[in-house]
Amino acid sequence: MIDLRFSEEELELQREHITDFIRDSVDAAGADGAVLGLSGGIDSTLTAYLTVEALGSESLHGLVLPATVSSDENMSDAERVARDLEIGYDVVEVEPIVDSLLSAYPEAEGDHEAVGNARARVRGVVNYLVANHENRLVVGTGNRSEAAVGYFTKYGDGAVDCHPIGNLYKQQVRQLARYVGVPNDLVEKTPTAELWADQTDEDELGIDYDTLDSILVAHVDGPLSVAATARLLEIEEKTVEKVRGLYERSEHKRLVPPAPEPLE
């Protein structure tokens, strides 16, 4: 696999660049701080650490948003991050809101993908309810790897005001997290969006993050062909083609919703 790790100097530059970005985003909007959904995973944890560094603990409002499929461990980790960083936080159960949606449209019950995405969108609504009430920005937690293959919910976890770690591949997220002092057990824990029971990111994607990052760098973001990428990484061409397909099919998620060209 391709080693994407930063040098020590690059890590510090990334840290400064991202914290400046957060501070500038909040200032430009005339906001009083930020709101961040805390999942207990590495992406939201790193984003929380960097946001506190940029704005101060008093300017970040954390939200822990459990559903029935959320593990006790992840919710405990989310609250632990808030306590470690000394930020104010609230716990808001999203399942009653999801149940209301299913009561209005019971045909979707049992469709784990539709219901899972509804959970993500409910979390987004709660984030913005708090952010609007407190004149804050919603800070996103998406990384470059997941954005490239569309591994996020449109108008769910993708509905944010800014993505501070949006230019970092997953390998780099872990490395920067260690650098800024995130506990190692959180850095190494298995990533999951917890949209349905027993879901993990890598199982759903069908590929591990190190391989995904390498394919993105070499082929999707880089110059190598499918065949050359497969040879370089010593993997099957169909794996590279799968990632390419995910990238192409998810383009709509990364763009502003389109409108037809204006008539002349």
N, C-alpha and C positions, 0 to 999 in steps of 0.2 A: 504494500500500500504506500501511497505518497505521504511523506512526512510534512504536515502543514504547520508544525509548531513554530511559534515566534521565538526570536532571540530575546534575551533579557531586555535589551534596549527597546525592541519592538513592542514588548508587553507593556512597558511603561508608556510608550507613545499611544498605544491603543487605549489604555486606561484614561489618559488625559484627553484623548480625542473624544471618547464616548461621554465622559463626564461633562466636557465642554458642550457637547451636542445636547445633552439633557438640559443643562442650565440655559443654553441659548433657546431651546424649543419652548421652555416654560416662560422665559422672559419675553420672547417674541409674541406669545399669545396673551400676555398680560395676566397670566394665571397665578394663583396663589400656592401652587404646588402640584403634586402628582397623585394619581390613584393607580394602584398596581394589584392585579389579581395574583395571589400567592398560591401555588399548587404544591409546593414542597419539592418540585423538580429543579434541575440545575439551571434551566433557562430563566425562570422567574426568580430564582435565588440570586443568580449573578446580577440580573437586572436590578433587583432590590438593593444589593450591595453598592452598585455603581450609582444608583439614584440617590441613596443616602449620602454617598460621598459628594455628589454634585450639589444637592439641595439642603442637606441636613435632615436628621431623623424627624424633626417636627413638620417637615414639608411633604412627607410621604404618608399616604393613608393606604394601608394594606387591606385587602379583602380576601378572606378565605371562603370559598364558595363550594361547599361539599354537596354531592348528590348521593343517591343510594348506592351508586357504583364506586364511590370514592373510598379508598382504603383508609383505615384509621391511621396507618403509618404515614401516608402522605399528608393527611390533614394535620397530624401532629407535627410533622416536619415543617409544614407551612407556618404554623403558629410559633414553632421554635425559631424560625428565621425572623419573624416579626419581633419576638422577645429579644433575640440576640442583637438586633439592630435598634432596639428600643423605639420602634415605630408604633403609632396607634393603629389598631386593626379591628375589624368587625368580622364576625362569622355570619354568613347569610345562607340559609338552606335554599338550594335552587329547585329541589325536587317538587315541592308544592306548586311552583310556577309551571314546571314541565307537566305535572299532572293536570293542571288547568288547561294547558294547550291540548293535551290528549282527550280531555273531556269534551273540548270543542270540536276535535277532529279525531275520533277514536279509530278511524281507519289506519292511522299510522302506528298504533300500538303494536309492538312486536317487531317493528322494523328498526333494528338496533342502530343502523346508520342514520336514519332520519331522526330518531329520538336522541341519539348521541350528539348530532349536530345541533339539535334544538337545545340541549343542555349548554353547549358552547355559546349559542346565541343568547340564551338567558343570562349567562355570566356576563356577556358583553353589555347587555341592557342594564344589569345591576352596576357594572363599572361606571357606565355613563350617568346613571341616576345619581350616584354619589359624586362623580366628578362635576356634573352640572350644578348640583346643589352647593358644592364647596368651591366652585370656580377653580377647578384643577384640570390638568390634562390626564388622559388615560395613556399610560405608558405600556407599550406592547413588549412581548417577550419572544417574538419570533426570531429564528436564526436563518442564516443563508441557505443551509442545507434543506431545511423543511420548506422554506419559501420556494425553492427551485423546483421541487417535485409536488407542490401544492398540498403539502401535508399540514393543513390548517383549515379551519372552518371559515368559509367566506361569511363575512358579517358576524363572526363569532370571535375567536381569538385573533382573527385578522382585522377586526374593527377596533382600531386604536388611533391615537394621534401621532405616535412616533414609535419606531422600532430601534432602540439604542444598540442592540446586538445583531441587527439585521444584516450586517456585512461579515459576520463571523461564521465559518463552518463549525460543525459540532465539535470536532477535535479542538478547535481554537476556543470555543466556549468553555470546555473543560479546563484547558490550560490557563485561560485568563481567570477563571473562577479560583483555581488553586492560588494563583498569584495574588489575588486580592483578599485571600484569607477565608474562602468558603470551606467549611469542614469537609474532609476527604470523603466521608460516608455519603454526603450529598452530591459530591462531584461524581462518584462512581455508581450511584444508584441507577437502576434500570429505568430508562425514560418511558413514560406513559402519559397519554392525554386523558386517560380515564373517562372516555366517552361511553364505554360500556364495560361490563364486568370482565376482569382478567385480560384486558387489552394492554398490549405493549406496542410501542412505536415500531420497533424492529420487526416484530412478528407481522404487524399489519403491512409494513412496507415490503417485507420479504427480503430484506437486505440489512446488513449491519451498517452502522453509521460510518465507520472507517472506510468501508468499501464505497458507500454512497459518496462520501466527500471526495474520494480519489477519482471516481468517475466524473463527478461534476467539474473538478479542477482540470482533468486531462481532456475531457470530451465536450461537455456542455458549455463550460466557461472557457475551455482551452481549445487548442487547434487540432488535437488528434482525432483520427477517424475512429469508428467503432472497432475495426479490426486492430488498429494500432493500440488503442486503449486496452483492449482485451489482452493483447500480448504483453504490454507493459505491466499490467496488474496481475497477470496470470489467472484470469477469470474467463468465463464463457462469454462469447459475443452477445448471447441472448440477455445476459445480465446488463450489459451496457445499453442494449436496445430497449430494455424495460425502463431504465432510468430516463433515457431519451424520450420515450413515450410519455412517461409521467410528466416530464418537463413541458412537452408540447401540449398535452391535453389540459394542463392546469394554467396555461397562459392567462386565461380570463380572470383567474383569481388575483393575478399580480397587476392588473390594469384597471383603470377607472372604467366603470360600465360604459360601453360604447353607445354612440348615437349615430344615425345615418348621416352621411355627408350632406351638407346644406345644398339645396337646389340652386342652380345658377339663376 
